[in-house]
Every structure is written in C-alpha cells, then in structure tokens.
Amino acid sequence: MNIEITNVIGYSTIFVRDATRDHRGIYTVEAKNSSGTKEEDITVRTRYRVTGLTEGNEYEFQVMAENAAGVGPPSAVSRLIKCREPVNPPSAPTVVKVTDTSKTSVSLEWTKPVFDGGMEIIGYIIEMCKADLGEWHKVNAETCIATKYTVTDLEAGEHYKFRVSAVNGAGKGESCEVPATIQATDRLSSPEIDIDANFKQTHIVRAGATIRLFIAFLGKPVPTATWSKADSDLSLRADIHITDSFSTLTVENCNRNDAGKYVFTVENVSGSKSITFTVKVLDTPGPPGPITFKDVTRGSITLMWDAPLLDGGARIHHYIVEKREASRRTGQTKQLTFTVEGLLENNEYEFRVKAKNDAGYSEPREAFSSVIIKEPQIEPTADLSGITRQLITCKARSTFTIDIPISGRPAPKVTWKLEEMRLKETDRVTIKTTKDRTTLIVKDSMRGDSGKYYLTLENTAGVKTFAVTVVVIGRPEIVTIRAGSDLVLDAAIGGKPEPKVFWSKGDKELDLCEKISLQYTSKRAIAVIKYCDRSDSGKYTLTVKNASGTKQVSVLVKVLGMYFIDNGLL
C-alpha cells in the first residue's frame, strides 16, 4: 500500500494506492509539522482531504488502518508537503456562442470554465481566423474581463472561426471554439418595442408638471424612431431624445393642450411597429361650447350649449350659469341646458356658462349677444302632415275628428269655419284648443257636414288659414216636406280645376224653369223646387266632375200630401 498526497492552500488530499480487501477498515491520518501532530480517523475509502492546514507550512503524513481488533501499524512517512497555490491553468469555457452579427462585426458570449485551476480567472483571450486559411491570431490586445466580446473590423461577407480561452495566474488554459464558421453579415429583424411589467400606456399628470415618456426598442438594422401627436407639432413643446435602443419624450410645464394620444413608431427595412401613449393632464376644463337661446318668455329664458372640447382630464361635475344683471350665480346643472326664471320683462341680460371638474372651474363661455326678455313674435302655423292630402273621409252617423298641432308666439287665436259658416260648439260639435294644438270633433255626422273646414290662426305676428276637406259617405239622406212647400237642395262643392256641377232626378238632369231655379257657383250648388207635390218625390243626385274624377251625392225626397199614394212613399 502506497500513499500519494496532493496539496493546496488550507488542505491536503491523501491517496492510498494499491489497497486490497485486507486494507478495509478505519484509517487514522496523522499529520506532523513543527507545530505538532494532528490525527483524524477516516473511513475505508482510500482517499481523504485534510483541512485546516496553514499556507506556507510543510507537512508529512502517515496512514493507519483500523479494524475490530484495533489499529494497525502506520504506513511509511510521506515526503514533506508545503501548502501553496496550485499552478494549473484553467479549463476551457464551456459554451461559446454568437449573439449577433453585422457586415463588420461578430458578437460572442461564453460561460466560465468549470475548473479555474485553483486560481481566480483574470480574463479571456479571443482568437479568430478566416475559415479558408486556418491561421489563428489574437483579437483582443488586453484580456477581456467580461464573458462577452464584439469582434470588429471584419470583412463584409467573409467567413470566420472564433475560439475563447480563459487565463489565470498559471497562464492560458484550453480554448473552446464556436462550432460553425460565422459569416460577417447583417442580421435582419423587424422592430420590437420592449415592454416590461412596469410599463404604463396611460399617464396622468397635473397641469404645470412634467410629462416624461420612455420606451425601449430593438431591431436590425437599428430602426428609425419617430414621435407624433394628432394636430400638433411636437417640436414646439416636446424635447425628444432618440438612441439606438430607446427614446424619451419630455414636456415641461404641461397644460391641457398637451393632453391626448402620443404615438411612438419604430421602422426599418423589415417592418414597423407603433405604440400609443394616452396622456391626461389634470386641469380645469376648457370653456363650454357656444350658447344658444330658446323659449324666451316674459319672465324666463332657456340656454343651451355644447360640452367643452377639453374636459381637463376629469369628468365634468356640473355647469354654472351666470347672468350679468344680478352679478351672481343664477344656478347650476349637470345637463347642457338650463332655464333661467324670474327675469323681468323688457330687461336686457347677458349670460355666461362655466364648467366644473375636480381641478376647478373653466374659463367662462359668454353668449354672443345680450338678450332682451320679452314675448317673442312668431307667426302662427299649423302642421297638417298628420292628415293625408288634407282629406278626411268618414261614414254617416259616425264621429270625425280634425286634430292639428299649432304654434306661434304669442299663442294664436283659433277660428273654425265650414265653408263660410263659423262653427260654434253645439251638442254635435266640440272645439278644444291649447297653446300647441286645436281639435274639432263632430258627432253623428251627416252628408251636410261634408265640405271644406277652414282653420284660421291669428296673433300679433300675422294671420294664417289652413283647409281640410271632409267627405261623409253613407246611404242617401231622406228629406220630408209637405205638399205645397218649396224644396231647397243646397250642397258645398269644390275642386281644381273648377268642376262641372248639376242636379238630377233619377237619370234626368234638372232644367231651369218656372218651377225649378238653379244656382251654381265655385263653392255651392243650389236647386229650389217650388210648390212641391207628390210627383216631386224621388231621388235627387248632385254630380260634381272635373279632369281629376267624378263625385256624386244623393238625397231621397218624400212629399207628404192630402192624397193616398200607392207607391209606398207616403
């Protein structure tokens, strides 16, 4: 059995060579130097590291085996061993890889050697050669401390080999070579925007503070970076800084006009990418939109306006309406309209509106002109769009209604007429009028209710008349008169062009004679039969026709006389 010892600072390793089964058991290691003797028990293994040694001291060692019977004799004493630093160079870096290339450079990265040779690694040596020559030469004049290096000044398109060696106090260690040849050429990659967990696309700042936007990016070749903001020239307000890997935009002493969407774009030959930052500047809102007026009365007025174009980065709480005459706030509202009441007729007022948010009040929006409070003069008008062709048709003995919306300031006076006859309320006729509509209701309608109904609206601004035609359809009306009386048949007519009109009995048109008188105008058709007798009984028909068509209306006449008439008409 032989003993072999290796030594480093602070410990020694003892190897027992040529050990056999007979050497199994517990061994005692005895280390001696000028300071004394140290013994330690070791297991059956034939290798042991002795620790706690002092650098610069010399030691000698013996090994003894021990079994159940006791400790055997010691081995021969080893040679003197001095504790000192090892002198071995480090092993090769484990992995060398290419991280990037360009037409004139190659970037390398590697990992530290597994074995540092017992001494601290002081740097690395990078070597290269052209692939077709094989002549290696050192690249870095001084050792590289980091585990990455960029080799520059390469020939575009040329193929190269690279290898890296670690260096410690003992010298240069073995090298590790990049597995394949590398060509010096640009790597193309589309732009990418680097977003981390802390990235914020919405930035909220108070007015007067500084807006700072930062964004990192990458791409090959290095992308062109630009900032933009709709309807704004950023060069007037923003300080923009751009490098090959990041960009910043700074706006100092910001105001509400700096709020909005900022777009950052990076672009190269491989593509482009954009990202939008939303900046909200907490400030008082902008002034409300232009003020308009409506519903001016003797004592009130209604104001309307648009919301501010800029809300100051916060929700609008409400609006304040002010008038000059009182020199105080008139009221507040969350709506875009407000009615100011309690005004004095014929007084002149000025109005303005302010918006309010968390930051305070906006600048006021003043009306373009002052307003004199008085009843407006608006010419009356009626809306007949709900009556098709201004024509109403109904059956006899039913109820028809003419309902018409009206307007005008002051409220117009309403008059209804049937042809030339002014209508008044009766058991059959009802008239209802409010400030915004008028309604005519006729119950138990008869053919005599047919004709043109005229609605006249009048106020201080003017007079307007509107017409609606009513046609009552049904069985012929029955008229009963006594013998010797005059029969008067009177009907309202109309039409464009002016129609041809005639009365007839049966199939025979009535002719003007001593017994019959006829009167036809553009509005009426009248037939008078004097001193009626039973022969005048029968069906009388009025025919009205023009190029647009023909209309007929009939009436059944019964003449009651002193004689019996066997035709059943009495």
C-alpha positions as CSV (number, residue, x, y, z in Angstrom):
1,M,0.0,0.0,0.0
2,N,1.4,3.4,-1.1
3,I,0.4,6.9,-0.1
4,E,0.2,9.8,-2.6
5,I,-0.6,13.3,-1.4
6,T,-1.7,16.4,-3.4
7,N,-1.6,19.8,-1.7
8,V,-3.4,23.2,-1.9
9,I,-3.7,26.1,0.5
10,G,-5.6,25.0,3.6
11,Y,-5.9,21.3,2.9
12,S,-4.2,18.2,1.5
13,T,-5.6,15.2,-0.3
14,I,-4.2,11.7,0.6
15,F,-4.5,8.9,-1.9
16,V,-3.8,5.3,-0.8
17,R,-2.5,3.3,-3.8
18,D,-2.5,-0.5,-4.3
19,A,-5.1,-1.1,-1.5
20,T,-6.6,-4.6,-1.3
21,R,-9.5,-6.2,0.6
22,D,-7.2,-6.7,3.5
23,H,-6.8,-3.0,3.8
24,R,-10.6,-2.3,4.5
25,G,-11.4,-0.7,7.8
26,I,-10.9,2.7,9.6
27,Y,-7.7,4.5,8.9
28,T,-6.1,7.1,11.1
29,V,-4.3,10.0,9.3
30,E,-1.5,11.6,11.3
31,A,-0.2,15.0,10.1
32,K,3.0,16.4,11.6
33,N,4.8,19.7,11.3
34,S,6.8,21.8,13.6
35,S,3.6,22.8,15.4
36,G,2.7,19.3,16.5
37,T,0.8,16.2,15.4
38,K,-2.8,16.0,14.3
39,E,-4.7,12.7,14.0
40,E,-8.0,12.1,12.2
41,D,-10.0,8.9,11.6
42,I,-11.2,8.2,8.0
43,T,-13.4,5.6,6.6
44,V,-12.5,2.6,4.5
45,R,-12.1,4.9,1.5
46,T,-8.5,5.2,0.3
47,R,-8.7,9.0,-0.3
48,Y,-9.1,11.8,2.2
49,R,-8.9,15.6,2.2
50,V,-7.1,17.0,5.3
51,T,-8.4,20.6,6.0
52,G,-7.4,23.3,8.5
53,L,-3.8,23.5,7.2
54,T,-1.8,26.7,7.2
55,E,-0.4,28.3,4.0
56,G,3.4,28.1,3.8
57,N,3.7,25.3,6.4
58,E,5.2,21.9,5.5
59,Y,3.5,18.7,6.5
60,E,4.2,15.0,6.4
61,F,1.6,12.3,6.6
62,Q,1.1,8.7,7.8
63,V,-1.9,6.4,7.4
64,M,-3.0,3.6,9.8
65,A,-5.7,1.0,9.3
66,E,-8.1,0.1,12.0
67,N,-10.5,-2.9,12.4
68,A,-12.3,-4.6,15.2
69,A,-9.1,-5.8,16.7
70,G,-7.5,-2.4,16.8
71,V,-5.2,0.0,14.9
72,G,-2.5,-1.4,12.8
73,P,1.0,-0.1,12.2
74,P,1.4,3.2,10.4
75,S,2.4,3.5,6.8
76,A,5.7,4.9,5.8
77,V,6.0,8.7,6.4
78,S,5.2,10.8,3.3
79,R,7.5,13.3,1.9
80,L,7.2,16.9,3.1
81,I,4.3,18.7,1.6
82,K,4.2,22.5,1.6
83,C,0.7,24.2,1.4
84,R,0.8,26.7,-1.5
85,E,-1.3,27.9,-4.5
86,P,-1.7,25.4,-7.4
87,V,-0.1,26.3,-10.7
88,N,-2.6,24.7,-13.1
89,P,-4.2,26.8,-16.0
90,P,-8.0,26.8,-16.1
91,S,-10.1,24.6,-18.2
92,A,-11.8,25.8,-21.4
93,P,-15.0,27.9,-21.3
94,T,-17.9,25.5,-21.6
95,V,-20.0,27.2,-24.3
96,V,-19.1,29.9,-26.8
97,K,-22.0,31.2,-29.0
98,V,-22.6,34.0,-31.5
99,T,-25.3,36.6,-30.3
100,D,-25.2,39.0,-33.2
101,T,-23.5,39.8,-36.5
102,S,-23.2,42.7,-38.9
103,K,-21.2,43.3,-42.0
104,T,-18.1,44.3,-40.0
105,S,-18.6,42.6,-36.6
106,V,-19.5,39.5,-34.7
107,S,-20.6,39.4,-31.0
108,L,-19.7,36.5,-28.9
109,E,-20.8,35.3,-25.4
110,W,-19.5,32.4,-23.3
111,T,-19.7,30.8,-19.9
112,K,-17.0,30.5,-17.3
113,P,-14.8,27.3,-17.2
114,V,-15.8,24.6,-14.8
115,F,-12.3,24.4,-13.4
116,D,-10.5,27.6,-12.6
117,G,-7.1,25.9,-12.0
118,G,-7.3,26.8,-8.3
119,M,-6.8,30.5,-9.0
120,E,-9.0,33.4,-9.9
121,I,-9.6,33.8,-13.7
122,I,-8.2,37.2,-14.6
123,G,-9.6,37.4,-18.2
124,Y,-10.2,35.8,-21.5
125,I,-8.3,35.7,-24.8
126,I,-10.4,35.7,-28.1
127,E,-8.8,34.3,-31.2
128,M,-10.1,34.2,-34.8
129,C,-9.1,33.1,-38.3
130,K,-10.5,33.1,-41.7
131,A,-12.3,29.9,-42.4
132,D,-10.3,29.1,-45.5
133,L,-6.9,29.9,-44.0
134,G,-6.8,28.4,-40.5
135,E,-4.2,30.8,-39.2
136,W,-5.3,31.8,-35.7
137,H,-4.4,35.2,-34.3
138,K,-5.3,37.0,-31.1
139,V,-8.1,39.6,-31.4
140,N,-8.0,41.5,-28.1
141,A,-4.9,43.3,-27.1
142,E,-5.8,43.1,-23.4
143,T,-7.5,40.2,-21.7
144,C,-11.3,40.6,-21.7
145,I,-12.7,40.5,-18.2
146,A,-16.4,40.1,-19.2
147,T,-17.8,36.9,-20.7
148,K,-18.8,38.7,-23.9
149,Y,-16.9,40.5,-26.7
150,T,-17.6,42.1,-30.1
151,V,-15.0,41.4,-32.8
152,T,-14.9,44.4,-35.1
153,D,-13.2,45.5,-38.4
154,L,-14.2,42.3,-40.2
155,E,-14.6,41.9,-44.0
156,A,-18.2,42.0,-45.2
157,G,-19.4,38.6,-46.3
158,E,-16.2,36.8,-45.2
159,H,-16.5,33.5,-43.1
160,Y,-14.6,33.3,-39.8
161,K,-13.8,30.9,-37.0
162,F,-13.7,32.0,-33.3
163,R,-12.4,30.5,-30.1
164,V,-12.0,31.7,-26.5
165,S,-9.5,30.7,-23.7
166,A,-9.5,31.6,-20.0
167,V,-6.4,32.9,-18.3
168,N,-5.3,32.7,-14.6
169,G,-2.0,33.2,-12.8
170,A,-0.7,30.0,-14.1
171,G,-1.3,31.0,-17.7
172,K,-3.7,30.5,-20.7
173,G,-6.0,27.5,-20.5
174,E,-7.5,25.3,-23.2
175,S,-9.7,27.0,-25.8
176,C,-13.4,26.5,-26.8
177,E,-14.3,27.1,-30.4
178,V,-17.6,28.2,-31.9
179,P,-18.9,25.0,-33.6
180,A,-19.5,26.5,-37.1
181,T,-18.0,29.2,-39.3
182,I,-19.6,32.6,-39.0
183,Q,-20.2,35.0,-41.9
184,A,-19.9,38.7,-41.3
185,T,-23.3,39.9,-42.5
186,D,-26.2,42.0,-41.1
187,R,-28.9,40.1,-39.2
188,L,-32.3,41.5,-40.2
189,S,-35.1,41.6,-37.6
190,S,-38.3,43.6,-37.6
191,P,-38.6,46.3,-34.9
192,E,-39.8,45.3,-31.5
193,I,-40.9,47.6,-28.6
194,D,-39.7,46.4,-25.3
195,I,-42.5,46.5,-22.7
196,D,-41.9,45.3,-19.1
197,A,-44.2,44.8,-16.2
198,N,-43.9,48.4,-15.1
199,F,-44.9,49.8,-18.5
200,K,-47.9,52.3,-18.4
201,Q,-49.7,53.4,-21.6
202,T,-51.9,55.9,-19.7
203,H,-50.1,58.7,-17.9
204,I,-51.9,61.2,-15.7
205,V,-50.1,64.4,-14.7
206,R,-51.3,67.7,-13.1
207,A,-51.1,70.9,-15.0
208,G,-47.7,72.5,-14.6
209,A,-45.9,69.2,-14.0
210,T,-43.6,67.4,-16.5
211,I,-44.6,64.7,-18.9
212,R,-41.9,62.0,-19.4
213,L,-42.5,59.1,-21.8
214,F,-39.8,56.4,-22.1
215,I,-39.8,53.4,-24.5
216,A,-37.1,50.9,-25.3
217,F,-36.9,49.2,-28.7
218,L,-34.7,46.9,-30.8
219,G,-34.3,45.7,-34.4
220,K,-31.8,45.1,-37.1
221,P,-30.8,47.3,-38.7
222,V,-31.3,49.9,-36.0
223,P,-34.9,51.2,-36.5
224,T,-35.8,54.8,-37.2
225,A,-37.8,56.2,-34.3
226,T,-40.4,58.9,-34.5
227,W,-43.0,60.6,-32.2
228,S,-46.3,62.1,-33.3
229,K,-49.4,63.7,-31.9
230,A,-52.6,64.4,-33.9
231,D,-53.0,68.1,-34.9
232,S,-49.8,69.0,-33.0
233,D,-46.2,70.0,-33.8
234,L,-44.3,68.2,-31.1
235,S,-41.1,70.1,-31.9
236,L,-42.7,73.2,-30.4
237,R,-43.5,71.7,-27.0
238,A,-41.6,68.5,-26.5
239,D,-37.9,67.6,-26.0
240,I,-37.3,64.3,-27.9
241,H,-34.2,62.1,-27.4
242,I,-33.5,59.1,-29.5
243,T,-30.8,56.5,-29.3
244,D,-30.2,53.1,-31.0
245,S,-32.2,51.3,-28.2
246,F,-34.5,53.7,-26.5
247,S,-36.3,57.1,-26.8
248,T,-37.7,59.6,-24.4
249,L,-40.2,62.5,-24.8
250,T,-40.3,65.3,-22.3
251,V,-42.8,68.1,-22.0
252,E,-42.2,70.6,-19.2
253,N,-44.8,72.8,-17.5
254,C,-47.6,70.9,-19.3
255,N,-51.1,72.3,-19.8
256,R,-54.4,70.9,-21.0
257,N,-53.3,71.3,-24.6
258,D,-50.6,68.7,-24.1
259,A,-53.2,66.1,-23.2
260,G,-54.0,63.5,-25.9
261,K,-52.6,60.5,-27.7
262,Y,-48.8,60.3,-28.4
263,V,-47.8,57.7,-31.0
264,F,-44.3,56.2,-31.0
265,T,-43.2,54.4,-34.2
266,V,-40.1,52.4,-35.0
267,E,-39.4,51.3,-38.6
268,N,-36.7,49.6,-40.6
269,V,-36.5,47.6,-43.8
270,S,-38.0,44.6,-42.1
271,G,-41.2,46.3,-40.9
272,S,-42.6,48.8,-38.4
273,K,-44.3,48.9,-35.0
274,S,-46.2,51.6,-33.1
275,I,-47.5,52.1,-29.6
276,T,-49.8,54.8,-28.3
277,F,-49.4,56.7,-25.0
278,T,-52.5,58.4,-23.6
279,V,-51.7,61.5,-21.6
280,K,-54.3,63.1,-19.3
281,V,-53.4,66.5,-17.9
282,L,-55.5,67.2,-14.8
283,D,-56.5,70.8,-15.3
284,T,-59.6,72.9,-15.3
285,P,-61.8,72.2,-18.3
286,G,-62.0,74.3,-21.4
287,P,-64.9,76.7,-21.8
288,P,-68.3,75.2,-22.8
289,G,-69.4,75.4,-26.4
290,P,-71.3,78.3,-27.9
291,I,-74.5,79.4,-26.1
292,T,-77.8,79.5,-27.9
293,F,-81.3,80.6,-26.6
294,K,-84.8,79.2,-26.9
295,D,-88.1,79.5,-25.2
296,V,-87.9,83.2,-24.4
297,T,-90.9,84.3,-22.4
298,R,-91.9,87.3,-20.3
299,G,-90.0,86.0,-17.3
300,S,-87.7,83.2,-18.3
301,I,-85.2,82.0,-21.0
302,T,-83.6,78.6,-21.8
303,L,-79.9,78.4,-22.5
304,M,-78.2,75.6,-24.4
305,W,-74.5,74.9,-25.0
306,D,-72.1,72.2,-26.0
307,A,-69.7,70.3,-23.7
308,P,-66.1,71.6,-23.5
309,L,-63.8,70.3,-26.2
310,L,-61.3,69.6,-23.3
311,D,-62.6,68.1,-20.1
312,G,-59.3,68.8,-18.2
313,G,-58.6,65.0,-17.9
314,A,-61.5,64.6,-15.4
315,R,-65.3,64.1,-15.6
316,I,-67.3,67.3,-15.7
317,H,-69.3,67.6,-12.5
318,H,-71.7,70.4,-13.5
319,Y,-72.1,73.8,-15.1
320,I,-72.5,77.2,-13.6
321,V,-74.9,79.7,-15.3
322,E,-74.4,83.3,-14.5
323,K,-76.2,86.5,-15.7
324,R,-74.8,90.0,-15.7
325,E,-77.8,91.8,-14.2
326,A,-77.6,90.1,-10.8
327,S,-73.8,89.8,-10.7
328,R,-74.1,86.4,-9.1
329,R,-74.6,82.8,-10.0
330,T,-78.0,82.1,-11.4
331,G,-77.9,78.3,-11.0
332,Q,-76.0,75.1,-11.7
333,T,-76.9,72.0,-13.8
334,K,-75.3,68.7,-14.9
335,Q,-77.1,69.0,-18.3
336,L,-76.2,71.0,-21.4
337,T,-79.3,73.2,-21.0
338,F,-80.7,75.4,-18.2
339,T,-83.8,77.5,-17.9
340,V,-83.3,80.8,-16.1
341,E,-86.5,82.0,-14.4
342,G,-87.6,85.1,-12.5
343,L,-86.4,87.5,-15.2
344,L,-88.0,90.9,-15.7
345,E,-89.8,91.6,-19.0
346,N,-88.1,94.2,-21.3
347,N,-84.9,94.0,-19.2
348,E,-81.6,93.2,-21.0
349,Y,-79.4,90.4,-19.7
350,E,-76.0,88.9,-20.5
351,F,-75.3,85.2,-19.8
352,R,-72.2,83.0,-19.5
353,V,-71.5,79.4,-18.6
354,K,-68.6,77.7,-16.8
355,A,-67.7,74.0,-16.5
356,K,-66.5,72.4,-13.2
357,N,-64.3,69.4,-12.7
358,D,-62.0,68.1,-9.9
359,A,-59.4,70.7,-10.8
360,G,-61.8,73.7,-10.6
361,Y,-63.7,76.0,-12.9
362,S,-63.2,76.6,-16.6
363,E,-62.9,79.9,-18.3
364,P,-66.5,81.2,-18.9
365,R,-68.2,81.0,-22.2
366,E,-70.1,84.2,-22.8
367,A,-73.1,84.4,-25.1
368,F,-72.5,86.2,-28.4
369,S,-75.0,88.9,-27.5
370,S,-77.3,90.1,-24.8
371,V,-81.0,89.2,-24.7
372,I,-84.0,91.4,-24.0
373,I,-86.6,89.4,-22.2
374,K,-90.0,89.8,-23.9
375,E,-92.6,87.7,-25.5
376,P,-91.3,86.7,-28.9
377,Q,-93.3,87.5,-32.1
378,I,-93.6,84.2,-34.1
379,E,-96.1,84.0,-36.9
380,P,-98.7,81.2,-36.3
381,T,-98.6,78.0,-38.2
382,A,-100.3,74.6,-38.3
383,D,-98.9,71.1,-39.0
384,L,-101.2,69.2,-41.4
385,S,-98.7,66.4,-42.1
386,G,-100.8,64.0,-40.0
387,I,-103.8,64.4,-42.4
388,T,-103.2,62.7,-45.7
389,R,-103.8,65.1,-48.6
390,Q,-105.7,67.3,-46.1
391,L,-108.7,64.9,-46.7
392,I,-110.8,63.2,-44.1
393,T,-113.4,60.5,-45.1
394,C,-116.0,59.1,-42.7
395,K,-119.3,57.2,-42.7
396,A,-122.5,58.9,-42.0
397,R,-123.7,58.8,-38.3
398,S,-120.1,58.4,-37.1
399,T,-117.8,60.8,-35.4
400,F,-114.9,62.5,-37.2
401,T,-112.1,64.5,-35.6
402,I,-109.7,67.1,-37.0
403,D,-106.7,67.3,-34.7
404,I,-104.0,69.8,-35.8
405,P,-100.8,70.9,-33.9
406,I,-100.4,74.6,-33.9
407,S,-97.6,77.1,-32.9
408,G,-97.0,80.8,-32.7
409,R,-96.0,83.4,-30.1
410,P,-98.0,84.8,-28.6
411,A,-100.4,81.8,-28.7
412,P,-102.7,82.4,-31.7
413,K,-106.4,82.9,-31.6
414,V,-108.2,79.9,-33.3
415,T,-111.3,80.1,-35.5
416,W,-113.1,77.2,-37.3
417,K,-115.4,77.6,-40.3
418,L,-117.3,75.2,-42.6
419,E,-117.1,76.9,-45.9
420,E,-118.4,80.5,-45.0
421,M,-120.1,79.5,-41.8
422,R,-118.3,80.0,-38.5
423,L,-118.5,76.9,-36.2
424,K,-119.5,77.1,-32.6
425,E,-119.9,74.4,-30.0
426,T,-123.2,72.5,-30.1
427,D,-124.5,69.2,-29.0
428,R,-122.7,67.7,-32.0
429,V,-119.7,70.0,-32.4
430,T,-116.9,70.3,-29.9
431,I,-113.8,72.5,-30.2
432,K,-110.8,72.1,-27.9
433,T,-107.8,74.4,-28.2
434,T,-104.5,74.6,-26.2
435,K,-101.3,76.6,-26.9
436,D,-99.9,73.9,-29.1
437,R,-102.9,72.2,-30.8
438,T,-106.6,72.5,-31.7
439,T,-109.2,69.8,-32.2
440,L,-112.6,69.8,-33.9
441,I,-114.9,66.9,-33.1
442,V,-118.2,66.4,-35.0
443,K,-120.6,63.6,-33.8
444,D,-123.4,61.9,-35.7
445,S,-122.0,63.2,-39.0
446,M,-124.3,63.8,-42.0
447,R,-123.8,64.4,-45.6
448,G,-124.4,68.1,-44.9
449,D,-121.2,68.0,-42.8
450,S,-119.1,67.4,-45.9
451,G,-117.1,70.3,-47.2
452,K,-114.0,72.4,-46.6
453,Y,-113.2,73.2,-42.9
454,Y,-111.1,76.3,-42.6
455,L,-108.8,76.8,-39.6
456,T,-107.7,80.4,-39.0
457,L,-104.8,81.2,-36.7
458,E,-104.2,84.9,-35.7
459,N,-101.7,86.6,-33.4
460,T,-99.8,89.9,-33.4
461,A,-97.2,88.4,-35.8
462,G,-99.8,87.5,-38.5
463,V,-102.8,85.6,-39.8
464,K,-102.7,82.1,-41.4
465,T,-105.6,80.0,-42.7
466,F,-105.5,76.2,-43.4
467,A,-108.1,74.0,-45.0
468,V,-109.1,70.3,-44.5
469,T,-111.8,68.6,-46.7
470,V,-114.3,66.3,-45.1
471,V,-116.4,63.8,-47.1
472,V,-119.2,62.0,-45.2
473,I,-120.2,58.8,-47.0
474,G,-123.4,56.8,-46.4
475,R,-126.9,56.0,-47.6
476,P,-128.9,58.9,-49.2
477,E,-130.3,61.2,-46.7
478,I,-134.2,61.4,-46.5
479,V,-135.8,64.8,-46.7
480,T,-139.5,65.0,-45.9
481,I,-141.6,68.1,-46.8
482,R,-145.3,68.9,-47.1
483,A,-147.0,69.3,-50.4
484,G,-147.1,72.9,-51.4
485,S,-143.7,73.7,-49.7
486,D,-140.5,74.7,-51.5
487,L,-137.8,72.0,-51.7
488,V,-134.3,73.5,-51.3
489,L,-131.3,71.3,-52.1
490,D,-128.0,73.1,-51.1
491,A,-124.6,71.5,-51.2
492,A,-121.0,72.8,-50.7
493,I,-118.7,71.9,-53.6
494,G,-115.0,72.4,-54.6
495,G,-112.3,71.1,-56.8
496,K,-109.4,72.0,-59.1
497,P,-109.8,72.6,-61.9
498,E,-113.3,74.1,-61.2
499,P,-115.7,71.2,-61.7
500,K,-118.9,70.9,-63.8
501,V,-121.9,70.7,-61.4
502,F,-125.6,69.6,-62.0
503,W,-128.5,68.3,-60.0
504,S,-130.6,65.5,-61.5
505,K,-133.7,63.4,-60.6
506,G,-133.4,59.9,-61.5
507,D,-131.5,59.9,-64.8
508,K,-132.7,63.3,-65.9
509,E,-130.8,66.5,-65.3
510,L,-132.9,69.3,-63.8
511,D,-133.5,72.2,-66.1
512,L,-134.2,75.7,-65.2
513,C,-137.9,76.6,-65.5
514,E,-140.7,78.4,-63.8
515,K,-140.9,75.6,-61.1
516,I,-137.2,75.0,-60.7
517,S,-134.5,77.5,-60.1
518,L,-130.8,76.5,-60.2
519,Q,-127.7,78.4,-58.8
520,Y,-124.2,77.1,-59.4
521,T,-121.1,78.8,-58.0
522,S,-117.5,77.7,-57.4
523,K,-118.4,76.8,-53.9
524,R,-122.1,75.8,-53.8
525,A,-124.7,74.1,-55.9
526,I,-128.3,75.1,-55.0
527,A,-131.6,73.7,-56.5
528,V,-135.0,75.1,-55.5
529,I,-138.3,73.3,-56.5
530,K,-141.3,75.4,-55.8
531,Y,-144.8,74.3,-54.6
532,C,-143.8,70.6,-54.3
533,D,-146.4,67.9,-54.9
534,R,-146.2,64.1,-54.7
535,S,-144.7,64.0,-58.2
536,D,-141.6,65.8,-56.9
537,S,-140.9,62.8,-54.5
538,G,-137.9,60.7,-55.5
539,K,-134.1,60.5,-55.5
540,Y,-132.2,63.7,-56.3
541,T,-128.5,63.4,-57.1
542,L,-125.8,66.1,-57.3
543,T,-122.9,65.3,-59.7
544,V,-119.5,67.1,-59.5
545,K,-116.8,66.2,-62.0
546,N,-113.6,67.5,-63.5
547,A,-110.4,66.1,-65.0
548,S,-109.5,64.5,-61.7
549,G,-112.7,62.5,-61.3
550,T,-116.4,62.4,-60.5
551,K,-118.2,62.6,-57.2
552,Q,-122.0,62.2,-56.5
553,V,-124.2,62.7,-53.5
554,S,-127.9,61.7,-53.3
555,V,-130.9,62.7,-51.2
556,L,-134.3,61.0,-51.0
557,V,-137.2,63.4,-51.0
558,K,-140.7,62.5,-49.6
559,V,-143.6,64.9,-50.3
560,L,-146.4,64.4,-47.8
561,G,-149.8,65.4,-49.4
562,M,-153.5,65.0,-48.8
563,Y,-153.9,62.2,-51.4
564,F,-153.1,58.5,-50.9
565,I,-150.1,57.4,-53.0
566,D,-150.0,53.7,-53.7
567,N,-146.2,53.6,-54.4
568,G,-145.5,53.5,-50.7
569,L,-143.6,56.8,-50.5
570,L,-146.2,58.3,-48.0
